[in-house]
Amino acid sequence: MDGTSEPELMTISAFARRVGLAPSALRFYDDCSVLRPAHVDGGTGYRFYSPAQEDRAARLRGLRETGLALADVVTVLDGPPDRAREVLERHRAAARERGRAADAALGAVLGALPGSPTVSEFTLGGPELASAARQVAPAAGREPADPVLGCVLVEYEEDEVRFVATDRYRLSLRTLRPGSLTGPAGRVLIDADALVGLGAWAARAAEVTVVAGAAGAPLTVRHPGGSREVPVTPGEYPAYRDVLGAMRPPVHRVVVDRAALLAALDGCGDAPAIAVELGRDRLLVAGAVLPALRAEDEPVRIGFDPAVLAPALEASVGPDVLLELFDPPRPVLVRSADQGSFTTLVMPVALPAAGHRT
């Protein structure tokens, strides 16, 4: 067949213009077996492409523009949907983290230039600030020897304010969207109990203004009823973003009534570890069978310390809670089904050996 006699086929130059790829790139993708021509002339070696290939070429171009490795591009284009989703979610998380790191580096340089603002100011809803403080503070550490873990990390940038607390066994994160923010991005550490007290005071106002000055200076929080200064704590906070960035898409999900799960945990007494087993549309907790929403039939068994899991559930909101599990076992994501901006990671624990009562 002479490819030039087929009107539906395009030369490599015409196809390149159509899909926004250089002819040299199309030759490379042919050599890599990623995007083969529809026809190659046996005499001249000229490549010809079909309009039916435009969609694949466009997706290939878009994925490469995001910096996705070619091997991962092939997985997305030709692999099973669950594997493609895993690759894309991991790449998106890495891209976001690179963007944040670049923004922070640029912000630091800009802030050091003469005449740059040194004070940041942003507004938050008073009730939302109170809610964030109440939700994340239970995850803060209580060991006097490690005062940094007794704090909540407050990070502020153009489009979000993050509240983070961890005692290394669990990690809680609540994200708020500021009404406005001026000045450079930054982060401060605030004693968890002090933040809860500030939240109770701020809850009386529809909106509060937070002013962050030079490093080490206290925060100033004000609303029409008055103002308060909140001391900040020096120190380096754990790299929680590395933990979140390393999380892969969950393998198992279950939605369960939050109050029922809490009641089952309360019935476990002082047990250091209890078994939670996921079944199809049910959750088994220390002998109690709880109705749940879960599509998979495969049973999954995991251990928790009730004293760690229960506070994570108590800090959630709404009647339901979503648990997301990973394979191999990693920290379990506990999400408020009604409030996606609040997330807690809870470390699983080893279960007693077979033959011992859990």
N, C-alpha and C positions, 0 to 999 in steps of 0.2 A: 504494500500500500504506500502510495506517495502522500506523505503528511500534508504537503502543500495543497492537495486537491480536496482536503476535508475542510469545509468552511468553518466548522465549529472549533477547529484547533487554532491556537495562536502560536506565533513564534516566541522564543524565549524573551525577546525584547518587548514585544507587545504584552505578554503576560506579566513581565516584571513591572511595566508601567501600571498595569491594571491592579496589581496587588501591593505595590509599594515596596517591592524587594529588588535589589540590584541583580542583574543577570549573573554576576559572579557569585552572589549568595545562592541563587537557584542552582547553579552548577555544583556548589558545595553541598547543598542539601540533597542533590541527586547522588553525589558520590557517597554521602552518608546514609543513603536509603531512607531519608526522612520525607522527601517530597520528590517522587519519581515523575518524570515527564509522562504524558499520556502516550506519546509516540516519539521514537528516535529514528530519523531517516538512516537507513542502512548504508547509503552511499556517501552522504555528506557528514553524518553524525549530528546533524542539527536536531535540537530538542523542540518538541511542540507540546503545548499544554491545553487542557480542556477547561471550559468555564466551570465545570463541576468541581474543579480543584481549587477554585478561588476561596471557598470557605476555609479549607485546611490551610491554605497559604496565609490567609488573614490571621487565623488563630496562631499559626507558627510565628508570624511577624510580631503579633502582640505579646506572646509569651517571651520571645527573645528580647523585646524591648524592656521587659521587666527585669532582665538579667538572669532569667531561669536557665540553668545548665541544659545543654542539648539532650542529655540522657533523660533528664526529668521532663523535658518537653515531649519526648517520645512517649513517656509514661502517661502524660496527660492526654495526648492525642490518641494513643492506641491501647492504653491499659484499661483495667476495670475501673468503673467510676469511683469506688471507695478508695482505691490506691491513688487515683488522680486527685481526689479531694484532699487526701492526706498530704500529697506533695505540694499542692497549692496553698493549703493552710499553713504549712511549715514555712514556705517561701514568703507568704504574706507577713507572717509574724516576724521573720528575719528582716524583711524590708522595712517594716514599721520601726523596728528597733534601730536599724541603721539610720533611718530618718530622724529619730529622736536624738540619737547620739550626735549626728551632724548638726542638728539644730542647737543642741546644748553647747557644742564646741564653738559654733558661730556666735551664739549668744554671749559666751564668755569673752570672746575676742571683742565683740561689739561693746560689751559692758566696760571693757578696759580702756576704750578710746576716750580721749578727753571730751568732756561735754556730754557723755552718755548718762542716761538716768540711772540712779542707784536705788531708787525706791519703786517697788511694785505695789499696785493697788488693784484689788478685784472685789467683785460683789458676789454674794451667795444668798440663797434663800435661808432665812433663819431656821425654819423647821427642818430644811434639808441638811444644814450643818449639824443640827442636833441629832438627826437620825444617823448621819454618817459617823459621828462620834460614838453614839451608843452601839452601833453595829460593829465597828472595828476594834474598839477598846478592849473587849474581852479576850482578843487574841494577843494582846501585849504581854510581855513577860513580867514576872513578879519577883525576880531574883535581884536583891540589892547589889550583888556583885556585878551585874550587867545592866547598868542604868539605861543604856541605849535601847535595849529590847523592851524596857518599860515605857518607851515613847511611841507615839504615832508619827510616822513620816507623812508630812504634808508637802506634796509637790504641786506647783502651779505653773501653768503655761497657757498659751493663747486660748486653747479651746477646751481645756479640762483642768480640774483640780482633783488630785488623787489623795486618798487617805489610806495608809497602809500600816498594818500592825502584824507582828509575828513573834512567837516565842520559840521558833524553830520546830515546833510540832504541828503548828497550823499557821496559816497566813490568811488574813482578811484584807480585802480590797474593796473600797467604795469609790466610785467616780462621780463627780458632780460637774455640771457645765456652768461656768461662771457667766453672770449677766454681762460683765465687761471685765477686761483686764488690760492695764497699761503698765509699762515697764518691763524689765527683763524677767525671763522665767527663773525659777529658783526652787529651793526645797528647805524645809526646816524640820526639826525634831521637837515635838511638844509632849510633855508628860501626859500619859493616857488619862489619868484621873483629872488633870487640869483641863484637858480637852473636853471631857464629859461635862465638867462644870461650866465651861464656856458655852457648850452646846445648850445646856439647860437655860442659861441666861439669854442666848441668842434666839431661842425658840419663840420668845415673846414678840419678836419683830418679823415682819414680812421679809425684810432684806437687811443684810449686814454688809459692811464694808471692811475688808481686811487690808491692812497696810504692812508690808514687809520692807524693812530698811536694810542697812548694812549687815554683813555677816555677824552673827552673835547678838544683834539688837533684838529686843522683844517685839513680838507682833502687837500691833494695835488693832483692836476690833471695835467698831462703833456702829450704833444704830440710833434712831431718834431718841431713845430713852437713856443714852449715855455711852460710855466707852470703857474698854478694859485693855490692860496690857498683859500679855501672856509671855512668860519667859520661854526661851528656847534652850535646848540642851545641845552642847557640842558633841561631836562624835561622828563616826562613819556607820551608816546603816547597812545591813546585809543587802547584797545585790539581788533583790527580789525579782527584778526584771529578767535576770538570767534564768531564774527558776521558771517563770512564766513562759519565757521564750523557748525553753527546752521542752515544753509540754506538747505532745503530739495530739492529734484529734482523738477523742475518747472512743473506746471500743464498746463499752456497755453504758446504757443510760436507763434510769428508772425514776419515775415521779411517784411520790408517796405523800400521804397526809402528814403534815409536819407535826401536829399535835399527837397523832397516834404513834409516830416514831419516837417522839420524846417520852410518851408514857411507857413505851416498851423499854426504853433505856433506863427510865427511873426504876423499873422493876428489876433491874440487874444488880441493885445494891452497890457494893464496893468492888465488884469484879474488875480486875485490871484489864481484861480483854474479853470481848464477846464476839460471837460469830454473827455476821450478817450475810444472809444468802439470798441472791437474786434468782427468782424463777420467772416464769411467764405470768405477767400480771399479778405478781405477789412478791412480798418481801418477808423473809423469815428472820426474826430477831429474838434470839434466846428462847426459842419455843413458841413465840407469838407469831401468828400469820397475819400480815397486814395486806389489804388490797393495794395494788399498785398498777401503774401503767408501764408495761415493758413488752416489747414486741418479740424479743429473742427467747428461744426455748432453752438454750444452753444455761445450765445452772452455774452460778459464779459465787464463790465463797470468799469472804474477806474479813479480817479482824480489825476491830476498833477498840480504843480505850474510851468507854462511855464518858469519862470525865473530860475528854477532849472533843468528842463528837457532839455531845449535848449542848455545850455553849455555842457551837457553830450553828446549830438548829435554832436555838433561842434567839440568836442575833438576826436570823432571817425574818422576812416579812411574808405575809400572805398565808393561806391555808395549806399550800403545797410546797414541796421542796424537790429539786432535781439533783440527783447524784450522778456523777459521771466518773467512770472507772477506766483504767488504762491497763494495757498488757504490754510488757511485764508490769507488775504492780508499781504504781507511783502514787504521790499524794492524790487523794480523791477530791474532785471539785464538788463543792456543795453550793448550789445556786438557788437564790430565791426565784421561784417560778414566776412571781409577779414583779420582780425588780431585777432585771438583768445587769444593772450597774453595781450590784453587790455580789461578791464572790468570796468563798472561803476555801482554802486548801487544807485538808486534814490528812495527816500521816496515818497510814494503816499500821497495825501492829501484828506481831507474830501470834498465832493461836497456840494454845497448849497442844502437846503431842496427843496423838490418837489414844483414846482410852481414858483421858482426863476430862472431867466435866468442865465445859466452858462457862 
